[in-house]
Amino acid sequence: MQIENFEKELNLILPDEIKQFYKFSNGFESAEDIFRIIDFEEITSSFAEF
């Protein structure tokens, strides 16, 4: 449900691969900050700023 709400709020459709990732984990961050995928809430709030 969160994926569908996200798509509606930003008026976009995520690729199936991205949807599968976010069903498994809403974002990802390594301890070293080398690799990071932000969660839906951070994307939405950052998008609203622009």
PDB file of N, CA, C and O in Angstrom:
ATOM      1  N   MET A   1       0.820  -1.206   0.000  1.00  0.00           N
ATOM      2  CA  MET A   1       0.000   0.000   0.000  1.00  0.00           C
ATOM      3  C   MET A   1       0.857   1.261   0.000  1.00  0.00           C
ATOM      4  O   MET A   1       0.500   2.255  -0.632  1.00  0.00           O
ATOM      5  N   GLN A   2       1.981   1.225   0.703  1.00  0.00           N
ATOM      6  CA  GLN A   2       2.842   2.391   0.762  1.00  0.00           C
ATOM      7  C   GLN A   2       3.411   2.729  -0.620  1.00  0.00           C
ATOM      8  O   GLN A   2       3.567   3.901  -0.961  1.00  0.00           O
ATOM      9  N   ILE A   3       3.712   1.718  -1.396  1.00  0.00           N
ATOM     10  CA  ILE A   3       4.239   1.946  -2.742  1.00  0.00           C
ATOM     11  C   ILE A   3       3.195   2.651  -3.611  1.00  0.00           C
ATOM     12  O   ILE A   3       3.516   3.610  -4.313  1.00  0.00           O
ATOM     13  N   GLU A   4       1.958   2.181  -3.565  1.00  0.00           N
ATOM     14  CA  GLU A   4       0.903   2.789  -4.360  1.00  0.00           C
ATOM     15  C   GLU A   4       0.652   4.241  -3.946  1.00  0.00           C
ATOM     16  O   GLU A   4       0.464   5.108  -4.799  1.00  0.00           O
ATOM     17  N   ASN A   5       0.651   4.498  -2.661  1.00  0.00           N
ATOM     18  CA  ASN A   5       0.472   5.871  -2.167  1.00  0.00           C
ATOM     19  C   ASN A   5       1.617   6.767  -2.628  1.00  0.00           C
ATOM     20  O   ASN A   5       1.399   7.913  -3.023  1.00  0.00           O
ATOM     21  N   PHE A   6       2.825   6.244  -2.575  1.00  0.00           N
ATOM     22  CA  PHE A   6       4.002   6.992  -3.021  1.00  0.00           C
ATOM     23  C   PHE A   6       3.877   7.348  -4.501  1.00  0.00           C
ATOM     24  O   PHE A   6       4.117   8.490  -4.894  1.00  0.00           O
ATOM     25  N   GLU A   7       3.501   6.368  -5.316  1.00  0.00           N
ATOM     26  CA  GLU A   7       3.355   6.615  -6.751  1.00  0.00           C
ATOM     27  C   GLU A   7       2.280   7.662  -7.028  1.00  0.00           C
ATOM     28  O   GLU A   7       2.467   8.536  -7.874  1.00  0.00           O
ATOM     29  N   LYS A   8       1.165   7.578  -6.326  1.00  0.00           N
ATOM     30  CA  LYS A   8       0.093   8.551  -6.518  1.00  0.00           C
ATOM     31  C   LYS A   8       0.517   9.945  -6.090  1.00  0.00           C
ATOM     32  O   LYS A   8       0.232  10.926  -6.777  1.00  0.00           O
ATOM     33  N   GLU A   9       1.204  10.033  -4.946  1.00  0.00           N
ATOM     34  CA  GLU A   9       1.608  11.345  -4.435  1.00  0.00           C
ATOM     35  C   GLU A   9       2.570  12.048  -5.374  1.00  0.00           C
ATOM     36  O   GLU A   9       2.487  13.262  -5.561  1.00  0.00           O
ATOM     37  N   LEU A  10       3.487  11.287  -5.968  1.00  0.00           N
ATOM     38  CA  LEU A  10       4.474  11.897  -6.862  1.00  0.00           C
ATOM     39  C   LEU A  10       4.092  11.774  -8.339  1.00  0.00           C
ATOM     40  O   LEU A  10       4.832  12.213  -9.219  1.00  0.00           O
ATOM     41  N   ASN A  11       2.924  11.170  -8.603  1.00  0.00           N
ATOM     42  CA  ASN A  11       2.430  11.022  -9.960  1.00  0.00           C
ATOM     43  C   ASN A  11       3.450  10.326 -10.865  1.00  0.00           C
ATOM     44  O   ASN A  11       3.844  10.853 -11.905  1.00  0.00           O
ATOM     45  N   LEU A  12       3.867   9.126 -10.439  1.00  0.00           N
ATOM     46  CA  LEU A  12       4.816   8.347 -11.224  1.00  0.00           C
ATOM     47  C   LEU A  12       4.567   6.870 -11.000  1.00  0.00           C
ATOM     48  O   LEU A  12       3.842   6.480 -10.084  1.00  0.00           O
ATOM     49  N   ILE A  13       5.172   6.056 -11.839  1.00  0.00           N
ATOM     50  CA  ILE A  13       5.093   4.608 -11.701  1.00  0.00           C
ATOM     51  C   ILE A  13       6.517   4.081 -11.574  1.00  0.00           C
ATOM     52  O   ILE A  13       7.355   4.302 -12.449  1.00  0.00           O
ATOM     53  N   LEU A  14       6.774   3.390 -10.485  1.00  0.00           N
ATOM     54  CA  LEU A  14       8.102   2.819 -10.263  1.00  0.00           C
ATOM     55  C   LEU A  14       8.274   1.542 -11.080  1.00  0.00           C
ATOM     56  O   LEU A  14       7.309   0.807 -11.288  1.00  0.00           O
ATOM     57  N   PRO A  15       9.485   1.274 -11.543  1.00  0.00           N
ATOM     58  CA  PRO A  15       9.738  -0.006 -12.222  1.00  0.00           C
ATOM     59  C   PRO A  15       9.508  -1.172 -11.250  1.00  0.00           C
ATOM     60  O   PRO A  15       9.672  -1.022 -10.039  1.00  0.00           O
ATOM     61  N   ASP A  16       9.132  -2.318 -11.789  1.00  0.00           N
ATOM     62  CA  ASP A  16       8.846  -3.481 -10.958  1.00  0.00           C
ATOM     63  C   ASP A  16      10.019  -3.870 -10.057  1.00  0.00           C
ATOM     64  O   ASP A  16       9.812  -4.292  -8.919  1.00  0.00           O
ATOM     65  N   GLU A  17      11.236  -3.731 -10.553  1.00  0.00           N
ATOM     66  CA  GLU A  17      12.409  -4.085  -9.753  1.00  0.00           C
ATOM     67  C   GLU A  17      12.524  -3.202  -8.506  1.00  0.00           C
ATOM     68  O   GLU A  17      12.882  -3.677  -7.428  1.00  0.00           O
ATOM     69  N   ILE A  18      12.218  -1.930  -8.665  1.00  0.00           N
ATOM     70  CA  ILE A  18      12.271  -1.004  -7.527  1.00  0.00           C
ATOM     71  C   ILE A  18      11.155  -1.331  -6.547  1.00  0.00           C
ATOM     72  O   ILE A  18      11.365  -1.300  -5.335  1.00  0.00           O
ATOM     73  N   LYS A  19       9.981  -1.643  -7.056  1.00  0.00           N
ATOM     74  CA  LYS A  19       8.869  -2.025  -6.182  1.00  0.00           C
ATOM     75  C   LYS A  19       9.225  -3.261  -5.365  1.00  0.00           C
ATOM     76  O   LYS A  19       8.936  -3.322  -4.170  1.00  0.00           O
ATOM     77  N   GLN A  20       9.848  -4.239  -6.003  1.00  0.00           N
ATOM     78  CA  GLN A  20      10.242  -5.454  -5.288  1.00  0.00           C
ATOM     79  C   GLN A  20      11.242  -5.138  -4.180  1.00  0.00           C
ATOM     80  O   GLN A  20      11.146  -5.686  -3.082  1.00  0.00           O
ATOM     81  N   PHE A  21      12.198  -4.259  -4.462  1.00  0.00           N
ATOM     82  CA  PHE A  21      13.177  -3.883  -3.443  1.00  0.00           C
ATOM     83  C   PHE A  21      12.487  -3.219  -2.254  1.00  0.00           C
ATOM     84  O   PHE A  21      12.751  -3.575  -1.106  1.00  0.00           O
ATOM     85  N   TYR A  22      11.610  -2.260  -2.521  1.00  0.00           N
ATOM     86  CA  TYR A  22      10.948  -1.537  -1.444  1.00  0.00           C
ATOM     87  C   TYR A  22       9.930  -2.392  -0.686  1.00  0.00           C
ATOM     88  O   TYR A  22       9.602  -2.075   0.458  1.00  0.00           O
ATOM     89  N   LYS A  23       9.430  -3.455  -1.289  1.00  0.00           N
ATOM     90  CA  LYS A  23       8.599  -4.396  -0.544  1.00  0.00           C
ATOM     91  C   LYS A  23       9.450  -5.149   0.480  1.00  0.00           C
ATOM     92  O   LYS A  23       8.972  -5.513   1.554  1.00  0.00           O
ATOM     93  N   PHE A  24      10.704  -5.373   0.134  1.00  0.00           N
ATOM     94  CA  PHE A  24      11.627  -6.074   1.018  1.00  0.00           C
ATOM     95  C   PHE A  24      12.203  -5.141   2.076  1.00  0.00           C
ATOM     96  O   PHE A  24      12.320  -5.510   3.245  1.00  0.00           O
ATOM     97  N   SER A  25      12.564  -3.926   1.657  1.00  0.00           N
ATOM     98  CA  SER A  25      13.221  -2.983   2.560  1.00  0.00           C
ATOM     99  C   SER A  25      12.934  -1.557   2.115  1.00  0.00           C
ATOM    100  O   SER A  25      13.181  -1.210   0.960  1.00  0.00           O
ATOM    101  N   ASN A  26      12.420  -0.730   3.010  1.00  0.00           N
ATOM    102  CA  ASN A  26      12.121   0.669   2.686  1.00  0.00           C
ATOM    103  C   ASN A  26      13.395   1.494   2.860  1.00  0.00           C
ATOM    104  O   ASN A  26      13.530   2.260   3.814  1.00  0.00           O
ATOM    105  N   GLY A  27      14.310   1.324   1.936  1.00  0.00           N
ATOM    106  CA  GLY A  27      15.586   2.019   1.987  1.00  0.00           C
ATOM    107  C   GLY A  27      16.684   1.115   2.511  1.00  0.00           C
ATOM    108  O   GLY A  27      16.421   0.026   3.020  1.00  0.00           O
ATOM    109  N   PHE A  28      17.901   1.574   2.383  1.00  0.00           N
ATOM    110  CA  PHE A  28      19.058   0.806   2.821  1.00  0.00           C
ATOM    111  C   PHE A  28      20.206   1.769   3.060  1.00  0.00           C
ATOM    112  O   PHE A  28      20.367   2.746   2.328  1.00  0.00           O
ATOM    113  N   GLU A  29      20.996   1.497   4.076  1.00  0.00           N
ATOM    114  CA  GLU A  29      22.145   2.343   4.381  1.00  0.00           C
ATOM    115  C   GLU A  29      23.252   1.471   4.953  1.00  0.00           C
ATOM    116  O   GLU A  29      23.000   0.642   5.827  1.00  0.00           O
ATOM    117  N   SER A  30      24.486   1.654   4.464  1.00  0.00           N
ATOM    118  CA  SER A  30      25.619   0.914   5.020  1.00  0.00           C
ATOM    119  C   SER A  30      26.249   1.723   6.141  1.00  0.00           C
ATOM    120  O   SER A  30      26.074   2.940   6.209  1.00  0.00           O
ATOM    121  N   ALA A  31      26.964   1.067   6.997  1.00  0.00           N
ATOM    122  CA  ALA A  31      27.595   1.724   8.141  1.00  0.00           C
ATOM    123  C   ALA A  31      28.620   2.769   7.697  1.00  0.00           C
ATOM    124  O   ALA A  31      28.851   3.751   8.401  1.00  0.00           O
ATOM    125  N   GLU A  32      29.219   2.562   6.556  1.00  0.00           N
ATOM    126  CA  GLU A  32      30.257   3.479   6.071  1.00  0.00           C
ATOM    127  C   GLU A  32      29.712   4.606   5.200  1.00  0.00           C
ATOM    128  O   GLU A  32      30.483   5.435   4.717  1.00  0.00           O
ATOM    129  N   ASP A  33      28.390   4.651   4.989  1.00  0.00           N
ATOM    130  CA  ASP A  33      27.766   5.631   4.103  1.00  0.00           C
ATOM    131  C   ASP A  33      28.309   5.593   2.679  1.00  0.00           C
ATOM    132  O   ASP A  33      28.289   6.596   1.965  1.00  0.00           O
ATOM    133  N   ILE A  34      28.786   4.436   2.286  1.00  0.00           N
ATOM    134  CA  ILE A  34      29.270   4.272   0.919  1.00  0.00           C
ATOM    135  C   ILE A  34      28.100   4.069  -0.031  1.00  0.00           C
ATOM    136  O   ILE A  34      28.136   4.503  -1.183  1.00  0.00           O
ATOM    137  N   PHE A  35      27.072   3.410   0.461  1.00  0.00           N
ATOM    138  CA  PHE A  35      25.926   3.063  -0.361  1.00  0.00           C
ATOM    139  C   PHE A  35      24.661   3.357   0.430  1.00  0.00           C
ATOM    140  O   PHE A  35      24.544   2.967   1.592  1.00  0.00           O
ATOM    141  N   ARG A  36      23.717   4.043  -0.200  1.00  0.00           N
ATOM    142  CA  ARG A  36      22.499   4.415   0.516  1.00  0.00           C
ATOM    143  C   ARG A  36      21.340   4.534  -0.460  1.00  0.00           C
ATOM    144  O   ARG A  36      21.466   5.147  -1.519  1.00  0.00           O
ATOM    145  N   ILE A  37      20.211   3.941  -0.092  1.00  0.00           N
ATOM    146  CA  ILE A  37      18.954   4.118  -0.817  1.00  0.00           C
ATOM    147  C   ILE A  37      17.980   4.695   0.190  1.00  0.00           C
ATOM    148  O   ILE A  37      17.709   4.080   1.222  1.00  0.00           O
ATOM    149  N   ILE A  38      17.454   5.873  -0.105  1.00  0.00           N
ATOM    150  CA  ILE A  38      16.613   6.555   0.878  1.00  0.00           C
ATOM    151  C   ILE A  38      15.198   5.977   0.897  1.00  0.00           C
ATOM    152  O   ILE A  38      14.728   5.408  -0.088  1.00  0.00           O
ATOM    153  N   ASP A  39      14.533   6.137   2.042  1.00  0.00           N
ATOM    154  CA  ASP A  39      13.179   5.602   2.191  1.00  0.00           C
ATOM    155  C   ASP A  39      12.153   6.546   1.568  1.00  0.00           C
ATOM    156  O   ASP A  39      12.464   7.685   1.220  1.00  0.00           O
ATOM    157  N   PHE A  40      10.919   6.046   1.436  1.00  0.00           N
ATOM    158  CA  PHE A  40       9.854   6.809   0.793  1.00  0.00           C
ATOM    159  C   PHE A  40       9.612   8.158   1.470  1.00  0.00           C
ATOM    160  O   PHE A  40       9.411   9.163   0.789  1.00  0.00           O
ATOM    161  N   GLU A  41       9.630   8.188   2.780  1.00  0.00           N
ATOM    162  CA  GLU A  41       9.346   9.435   3.499  1.00  0.00           C
ATOM    163  C   GLU A  41      10.382  10.513   3.188  1.00  0.00           C
ATOM    164  O   GLU A  41      10.032  11.680   3.007  1.00  0.00           O
ATOM    165  N   GLU A  42      11.643  10.128   3.126  1.00  0.00           N
ATOM    166  CA  GLU A  42      12.681  11.111   2.817  1.00  0.00           C
ATOM    167  C   GLU A  42      12.580  11.586   1.363  1.00  0.00           C
ATOM    168  O   GLU A  42      12.800  12.763   1.074  1.00  0.00           O
ATOM    169  N   ILE A  43      12.251  10.679   0.463  1.00  0.00           N
ATOM    170  CA  ILE A  43      12.074  11.072  -0.941  1.00  0.00           C
ATOM    171  C   ILE A  43      10.935  12.083  -1.049  1.00  0.00           C
ATOM    172  O   ILE A  43      11.074  13.119  -1.701  1.00  0.00           O
ATOM    173  N   THR A  44       9.811  11.777  -0.409  1.00  0.00           N
ATOM    174  CA  THR A  44       8.640  12.637  -0.474  1.00  0.00           C
ATOM    175  C   THR A  44       8.927  14.012   0.114  1.00  0.00           C
ATOM    176  O   THR A  44       8.550  15.026  -0.472  1.00  0.00           O
ATOM    177  N   SER A  45       9.592  14.058   1.270  1.00  0.00           N
ATOM    178  CA  SER A  45       9.879  15.353   1.888  1.00  0.00           C
ATOM    179  C   SER A  45      10.889  16.155   1.069  1.00  0.00           C
ATOM    180  O   SER A  45      10.770  17.376   0.967  1.00  0.00           O
ATOM    181  N   SER A  46      11.876  15.482   0.486  1.00  0.00           N
ATOM    182  CA  SER A  46      12.850  16.173  -0.364  1.00  0.00           C
ATOM    183  C   SER A  46      12.193  16.688  -1.636  1.00  0.00           C
ATOM    184  O   SER A  46      12.502  17.786  -2.100  1.00  0.00           O
ATOM    185  N   PHE A  47      11.291  15.898  -2.197  1.00  0.00           N
ATOM    186  CA  PHE A  47      10.573  16.300  -3.414  1.00  0.00           C
ATOM    187  C   PHE A  47       9.729  17.539  -3.154  1.00  0.00           C
ATOM    188  O   PHE A  47       9.640  18.430  -4.000  1.00  0.00           O
ATOM    189  N   ALA A  48       9.112  17.590  -1.982  1.00  0.00           N
ATOM    190  CA  ALA A  48       8.256  18.726  -1.631  1.00  0.00           C
ATOM    191  C   ALA A  48       9.065  20.021  -1.538  1.00  0.00           C
ATOM    192  O   ALA A  48       8.535  21.095  -1.824  1.00  0.00           O
ATOM    193  N   GLU A  49      10.314  19.941  -1.152  1.00  0.00           N
ATOM    194  CA  GLU A  49      11.176  21.125  -1.047  1.00  0.00           C
ATOM    195  C   GLU A  49      11.463  21.760  -2.402  1.00  0.00           C
ATOM    196  O   GLU A  49      11.687  22.967  -2.493  1.00  0.00           O
ATOM    197  N   PHE A  50      11.457  20.937  -3.463  1.00  0.00           N
ATOM    198  CA  PHE A  50      11.757  21.448  -4.789  1.00  0.00           C
ATOM    199  C   PHE A  50      10.487  21.869  -5.471  1.00  0.00           C
ATOM    200  O   PHE A  50      10.522  22.333  -6.611  1.00  0.00           O
TER     201      PHE A  50
END
